[in-house]
Amino acid sequence: MPSVRTVSLLICSGCLLLACGGGGGSSGGGTGTTTEQLIALRSHGIYFGHQSVGNNVMAGVDDLLADVPEADRLGRGGIADAGTGVWADAGVESNGDPLGKLADFQSQMADLCGKVDIAFMKFCWADTNYLEGTEGGSPQALLDHYQATMAAVHTACPSVTLVHLTMPLMDGGNEVREEYNDLVRAEYGTAVFDLAREESTLSDGTRCRDGGVPILCAAYTSDGGHPDTDAGQRRVAARLIEFLASL
Protein backbone atom coordinates (compact mmCIF):
# COMPACT_ATOMS: atom_id res chain seq x y z
CA MET A 1 0.00 0.00 0.00
CA PRO A 2 1.45 3.39 -0.95
CA SER A 3 2.07 5.85 1.85
CA VAL A 4 -0.11 8.52 0.34
CA ARG A 5 -3.38 8.36 -1.46
CA THR A 6 -5.60 10.75 -3.31
CA VAL A 7 -8.78 9.90 -1.50
CA SER A 8 -11.49 12.09 -0.10
CA LEU A 9 -12.07 12.17 3.59
CA LEU A 10 -11.96 15.15 5.71
CA ILE A 11 -8.91 16.93 6.67
CA CYS A 12 -5.96 16.21 4.42
CA SER A 13 -2.44 17.38 4.64
CA GLY A 14 -2.06 20.26 2.29
CA CYS A 15 1.53 20.73 1.45
CA LEU A 16 2.24 17.19 2.11
CA LEU A 17 1.06 14.28 0.17
CA LEU A 18 -1.43 14.94 -2.46
CA ALA A 19 -2.38 18.29 -3.65
CA CYS A 20 -5.05 16.79 -5.79
CA GLY A 21 -7.83 18.93 -7.08
CA GLY A 22 -11.37 18.16 -7.98
CA GLY A 23 -14.38 17.29 -5.94
CA GLY A 24 -14.04 14.04 -4.13
CA GLY A 25 -16.46 11.94 -2.22
CA SER A 26 -16.36 8.94 0.04
CA SER A 27 -17.83 6.63 -2.53
CA GLY A 28 -15.00 4.26 -1.72
CA GLY A 29 -14.61 1.59 -4.31
CA GLY A 30 -13.88 -1.37 -2.06
CA THR A 31 -15.28 -4.56 -3.54
CA GLY A 32 -17.27 -7.25 -1.76
CA THR A 33 -19.54 -7.12 1.23
CA THR A 34 -18.74 -5.18 4.39
CA THR A 35 -17.71 -8.46 6.04
CA GLU A 36 -15.34 -9.26 3.16
CA GLN A 37 -13.90 -5.77 3.32
CA LEU A 38 -13.25 -6.11 7.05
CA ILE A 39 -11.52 -9.44 6.49
CA ALA A 40 -9.31 -7.80 3.86
CA LEU A 41 -8.40 -5.01 6.30
CA ARG A 42 -7.01 -7.60 8.71
CA SER A 43 -3.72 -7.41 6.83
CA HIS A 44 -3.30 -3.81 7.98
CA GLY A 45 -2.71 -1.91 11.19
CA ILE A 46 -5.15 0.99 11.54
CA TYR A 47 -5.21 3.93 13.99
CA PHE A 48 -8.02 6.47 14.42
CA GLY A 49 -7.75 9.48 16.77
CA HIS A 50 -11.07 11.11 17.65
CA GLN A 51 -13.60 12.28 20.22
CA SER A 52 -17.29 11.43 20.77
CA VAL A 53 -18.47 11.26 17.15
CA GLY A 54 -15.58 8.89 16.59
CA ASN A 55 -16.95 6.75 19.41
CA ASN A 56 -20.18 6.47 17.42
CA VAL A 57 -18.25 5.49 14.30
CA MET A 58 -16.31 2.83 16.18
CA ALA A 59 -19.47 1.52 17.83
CA GLY A 60 -20.74 0.91 14.30
CA VAL A 61 -17.46 -0.76 13.34
CA ASP A 62 -17.68 -3.07 16.35
CA ASP A 63 -21.27 -3.92 15.47
CA LEU A 64 -20.25 -4.84 11.92
CA LEU A 65 -17.22 -6.79 13.14
CA ALA A 66 -19.59 -9.07 15.04
CA ASP A 67 -20.65 -10.49 11.65
CA VAL A 68 -17.07 -11.48 10.80
CA PRO A 69 -16.02 -15.07 11.64
CA GLU A 70 -13.91 -14.94 14.80
CA ALA A 71 -10.85 -16.44 13.08
CA ASP A 72 -10.94 -13.65 10.47
CA ARG A 73 -11.92 -10.82 12.79
CA LEU A 74 -9.89 -7.62 12.89
CA GLY A 75 -8.64 -6.99 16.41
CA ARG A 76 -9.70 -3.89 18.35
CA GLY A 77 -7.95 -1.92 21.05
CA GLY A 78 -6.14 1.21 22.07
CA ILE A 79 -2.73 2.63 21.20
CA ALA A 80 -0.94 -0.02 23.26
CA ASP A 81 -2.61 -2.73 21.15
CA ALA A 82 -1.74 -1.20 17.77
CA GLY A 83 -0.22 -3.47 15.15
CA THR A 84 -1.01 -5.51 12.08
CA GLY A 85 -4.47 -7.03 12.32
CA VAL A 86 -5.71 -4.42 14.82
CA TRP A 87 -7.92 -1.37 14.39
CA ALA A 88 -6.80 0.81 17.30
CA ASP A 89 -8.41 4.05 18.39
CA ALA A 90 -8.02 6.61 21.15
CA GLY A 91 -8.98 10.14 22.07
CA VAL A 92 -7.19 13.23 20.78
CA GLU A 93 -7.50 16.11 23.25
CA SER A 94 -9.56 18.12 23.50
CA ASN A 95 -12.87 19.40 22.13
CA GLY A 96 -12.76 23.14 21.49
CA ASP A 97 -8.99 23.00 20.97
CA PRO A 98 -8.37 21.70 17.44
CA LEU A 99 -4.72 22.77 17.46
CA GLY A 100 -4.23 20.74 20.62
CA LYS A 101 -5.79 17.77 18.84
CA LEU A 102 -3.29 18.10 16.04
CA ALA A 103 -0.39 18.22 18.49
CA ASP A 104 -1.74 15.19 20.34
CA PHE A 105 -2.15 13.19 17.13
CA GLN A 106 1.41 14.05 16.06
CA SER A 107 2.69 12.91 19.44
CA GLN A 108 0.69 9.67 19.24
CA MET A 109 2.03 8.91 15.78
CA ALA A 110 5.60 9.12 17.06
CA ASP A 111 4.84 5.89 18.95
CA LEU A 112 2.84 4.30 16.14
CA CYS A 113 5.35 4.47 13.27
CA GLY A 114 6.16 0.90 12.29
CA LYS A 115 3.06 -0.42 14.05
CA VAL A 116 0.29 0.87 11.77
CA ASP A 117 0.14 1.49 8.04
CA ILE A 118 -3.14 3.50 7.95
CA ALA A 119 -3.82 6.42 10.29
CA PHE A 120 -6.25 9.30 10.56
CA MET A 121 -7.84 11.72 12.98
CA LYS A 122 -10.91 13.91 12.93
CA PHE A 123 -12.01 17.21 14.31
CA CYS A 124 -15.45 17.64 15.91
CA TRP A 125 -18.34 20.02 15.46
CA ALA A 126 -17.33 21.17 18.96
CA ASP A 127 -14.24 22.77 17.39
CA THR A 128 -16.37 25.30 15.50
CA ASN A 129 -15.36 28.07 17.91
CA TYR A 130 -11.91 28.13 16.31
CA LEU A 131 -13.42 28.32 12.83
CA GLU A 132 -15.46 31.33 13.94
CA GLY A 133 -12.40 33.33 14.96
CA THR A 134 -11.49 32.22 18.49
CA GLU A 135 -7.76 32.78 19.05
CA GLY A 136 -7.36 34.09 15.52
CA GLY A 137 -8.80 31.00 13.91
CA SER A 138 -10.70 30.57 10.66
CA PRO A 139 -11.45 27.68 8.28
CA GLN A 140 -8.32 28.45 6.25
CA ALA A 141 -6.16 28.83 9.37
CA LEU A 142 -7.26 25.41 10.62
CA LEU A 143 -6.52 23.83 7.26
CA ASP A 144 -3.07 25.45 7.28
CA HIS A 145 -2.30 23.98 10.71
CA TYR A 146 -3.64 20.60 9.66
CA GLN A 147 -1.47 20.57 6.54
CA ALA A 148 1.66 21.42 8.50
CA THR A 149 0.99 18.72 11.09
CA MET A 150 0.26 16.02 8.53
CA ALA A 151 3.37 16.97 6.56
CA ALA A 152 5.43 16.47 9.71
CA VAL A 153 3.76 13.13 10.44
CA HIS A 154 4.34 12.00 6.87
CA THR A 155 8.02 12.91 7.09
CA ALA A 156 8.39 10.99 10.35
CA CYS A 157 6.27 8.02 9.22
CA PRO A 158 6.60 7.78 5.42
CA SER A 159 5.27 4.21 5.31
CA VAL A 160 1.92 5.23 6.84
CA THR A 161 -1.03 6.06 4.60
CA LEU A 162 -2.64 9.15 6.11
CA VAL A 163 -6.39 9.34 5.55
CA HIS A 164 -8.33 12.60 5.90
CA LEU A 165 -11.87 13.31 7.11
CA THR A 166 -14.31 16.16 6.90
CA MET A 167 -15.67 17.76 10.06
CA PRO A 168 -18.91 16.13 11.26
CA LEU A 169 -22.18 18.05 11.20
CA MET A 170 -25.01 18.86 13.60
CA ASP A 171 -28.73 19.15 12.88
CA GLY A 172 -28.31 22.85 12.09
CA GLY A 173 -25.83 25.72 12.04
CA ASN A 174 -23.28 24.01 9.81
CA GLU A 175 -22.36 26.94 7.56
CA VAL A 176 -18.82 27.48 8.89
CA ARG A 177 -18.21 23.73 9.21
CA GLU A 178 -19.09 23.28 5.55
CA GLU A 179 -16.88 26.24 4.66
CA TYR A 180 -13.99 24.32 6.21
CA ASN A 181 -15.10 21.04 4.63
CA ASP A 182 -15.27 22.64 1.19
CA LEU A 183 -11.67 23.79 1.57
CA VAL A 184 -10.66 20.23 2.41
CA ARG A 185 -12.61 18.76 -0.51
CA ALA A 186 -11.13 21.26 -2.95
CA GLU A 187 -7.60 20.69 -1.67
CA TYR A 188 -7.59 16.92 -1.47
CA GLY A 189 -10.29 15.67 -3.82
CA THR A 190 -10.56 11.91 -3.73
CA ALA A 191 -8.16 11.64 -0.79
CA VAL A 192 -10.95 12.57 1.63
CA PHE A 193 -13.38 10.36 3.49
CA ASP A 194 -16.31 12.73 3.51
CA LEU A 195 -17.83 12.03 6.91
CA ALA A 196 -20.02 15.13 6.69
CA ARG A 197 -21.55 13.92 3.43
CA GLU A 198 -22.23 10.46 4.82
CA GLU A 199 -23.94 11.90 7.89
CA SER A 200 -26.16 14.07 5.67
CA THR A 201 -27.16 11.38 3.15
CA LEU A 202 -29.96 8.85 3.60
CA SER A 203 -29.71 5.30 2.29
CA ASP A 204 -31.74 6.24 -0.80
CA GLY A 205 -29.29 9.03 -1.66
CA THR A 206 -31.48 11.89 -0.40
CA ARG A 207 -29.45 14.72 1.17
CA CYS A 208 -30.64 16.18 4.46
CA ARG A 209 -30.45 19.98 4.40
CA ASP A 210 -31.55 23.09 6.24
CA GLY A 211 -31.86 26.08 3.95
CA GLY A 212 -29.59 24.40 1.45
CA VAL A 213 -26.86 23.62 4.00
CA PRO A 214 -26.24 19.90 4.74
CA ILE A 215 -27.22 18.69 8.20
CA LEU A 216 -26.93 15.49 10.22
CA CYS A 217 -29.97 13.47 9.17
CA ALA A 218 -32.64 13.13 11.88
CA ALA A 219 -32.76 9.37 11.33
CA TYR A 220 -29.11 9.13 12.36
CA THR A 221 -29.20 11.05 15.65
CA SER A 222 -30.97 11.19 19.01
CA ASP A 223 -29.35 14.42 20.22
CA GLY A 224 -28.77 16.46 17.06
CA GLY A 225 -25.00 16.13 17.20
CA HIS A 226 -23.99 12.48 17.18
CA PRO A 227 -24.74 9.71 14.65
CA ASP A 228 -25.76 7.57 17.61
CA THR A 229 -28.74 5.61 16.27
CA ASP A 230 -28.22 2.14 14.88
CA ALA A 231 -28.84 3.47 11.37
CA GLY A 232 -26.38 6.34 11.85
CA GLN A 233 -23.58 4.30 13.37
CA ARG A 234 -23.88 1.51 10.82
CA ARG A 235 -23.97 3.90 7.86
CA VAL A 236 -20.86 5.88 8.73
CA ALA A 237 -18.98 2.74 9.81
CA ALA A 238 -19.85 0.78 6.67
CA ARG A 239 -18.89 3.66 4.41
CA LEU A 240 -15.59 4.18 6.22
CA ILE A 241 -14.81 0.47 5.98
CA GLU A 242 -15.56 0.55 2.24
CA PHE A 243 -13.31 3.57 1.86
CA LEU A 244 -10.38 2.00 3.73
CA ALA A 245 -10.76 -1.27 1.85
CA SER A 246 -10.36 0.63 -1.43
CA LEU A 247 -6.95 2.08 -0.50
ZIDA-V277487 format. One record per residue. RES is the residue in one small letter. PHI is phi in degrees with one decimal (NA if undefined). Layout:
BEGIN
{{RES/PHI} {RES/PHI}}
END
This chain:
BEGIN
{{m/NA} {p/-67.1} {s/-79.3} {v/-137.8} {r/-130.3} {t/-104.9} {v/-115.0} {s/-117.1} {l/-134.0} {l/-141.9} {i/-116.8} {c/-81.0} {s/-115.2} {g/-44.6} {c/-69.5} {l/-92.6} {l/-90.1} {l/-135.2} {a/-85.7} {c/-91.6} {g/-99.8} {g/90.5} {g/-88.7} {g/-98.9} {g/-163.2} {s/-98.0} {s/-71.3} {g/71.7} {g/132.2} {g/-65.3} {t/-93.8} {g/88.2} {t/-76.8} {t/-57.8} {t/-61.8} {e/-64.0} {q/-66.1} {l/-64.5} {i/-63.1} {a/-63.8} {l/-71.4} {r/-65.2} {s/-83.1} {h/-119.2} {g/-111.0} {i/-118.9} {y/-131.7} {f/-132.8} {g/-99.6} {h/-162.7} {q/-125.3} {s/-65.9} {v/-63.0} {g/-62.6} {n/-61.4} {n/-64.9} {v/-60.7} {m/-72.0} {a/-63.6} {g/-66.9} {v/-61.1} {d/-62.6} {d/-63.3} {l/-72.6} {l/-64.9} {a/-63.7} {d/-86.0} {v/-87.0} {p/-52.3} {e/-54.7} {a/-66.2} {d/-106.5} {r/-78.6} {l/-64.2} {g/-70.0} {r/-133.9} {g/175.3} {g/-98.8} {i/-58.1} {a/-65.5} {d/-95.3} {a/-60.3} {g/164.9} {t/-58.6} {g/86.7} {v/-128.6} {w/-101.2} {a/-97.5} {d/-148.3} {a/-162.9} {g/-77.6} {v/-114.0} {e/-98.2} {s/-135.4} {n/-58.5} {g/90.8} {d/-131.9} {p/-62.6} {l/-69.1} {g/-64.5} {k/-63.1} {l/-63.0} {a/-63.8} {d/-65.5} {f/-62.7} {q/-61.4} {s/-64.5} {q/-61.2} {m/-66.4} {a/-61.4} {d/-92.7} {l/-103.9} {c/-57.4} {g/86.7} {k/-105.9} {v/-123.4} {d/-121.4} {i/-135.4} {a/-147.0} {f/-163.1} {m/-137.8} {k/-139.8} {f/-84.3} {c/-128.4} {w/-59.7} {a/-71.2} {d/-91.4} {t/-61.8} {n/-56.6} {y/-68.3} {l/-63.2} {e/-88.3} {g/114.3} {t/-61.1} {e/55.5} {g/75.8} {g/-80.5} {s/-170.5} {p/-54.6} {q/-67.2} {a/-62.5} {l/-66.5} {l/-61.3} {d/-60.8} {h/-65.3} {y/-61.4} {q/-58.7} {a/-64.9} {t/-65.4} {m/-67.0} {a/-63.5} {a/-67.1} {v/-64.8} {h/-62.7} {t/-63.9} {a/-75.6} {c/-131.1} {p/-65.6} {s/-85.9} {v/-92.8} {t/-81.1} {l/-90.6} {v/-101.3} {h/-133.0} {l/-121.0} {t/-82.3} {m/-73.0} {p/-66.8} {l/-106.7} {m/-113.1} {d/-84.2} {g/175.3} {g/68.7} {n/-99.3} {e/-56.2} {v/-73.1} {r/-64.3} {e/-70.6} {e/-63.0} {y/-65.0} {n/-60.6} {d/-64.7} {l/-63.0} {v/-65.0} {r/-60.7} {a/-66.6} {e/-77.0} {y/-117.5} {g/50.2} {t/-76.1} {a/-91.9} {v/-117.4} {f/-87.0} {d/-87.1} {l/-58.7} {a/-60.1} {r/-66.7} {e/-64.6} {e/-67.3} {s/-107.6} {t/-128.3} {l/-78.6} {s/-61.6} {d/-89.1} {g/93.0} {t/-67.8} {r/-88.6} {c/-93.4} {r/-139.3} {d/-132.0} {g/63.0} {g/91.5} {v/-94.5} {p/-59.1} {i/-135.0} {l/-65.0} {c/-61.3} {a/-59.5} {a/-68.0} {y/-100.7} {t/-139.8} {s/-106.6} {d/-126.0} {g/83.9} {g/-133.4} {h/-122.9} {p/-78.1} {d/-104.0} {t/-82.7} {d/-58.3} {a/-63.9} {g/-67.3} {q/-64.2} {r/-68.0} {r/-64.1} {v/-66.1} {a/-66.5} {a/-63.5} {r/-70.5} {l/-67.2} {i/-60.0} {e/-58.9} {f/-63.1} {l/-64.8} {a/-67.3} {s/-89.0} {l/-68.2}}
END
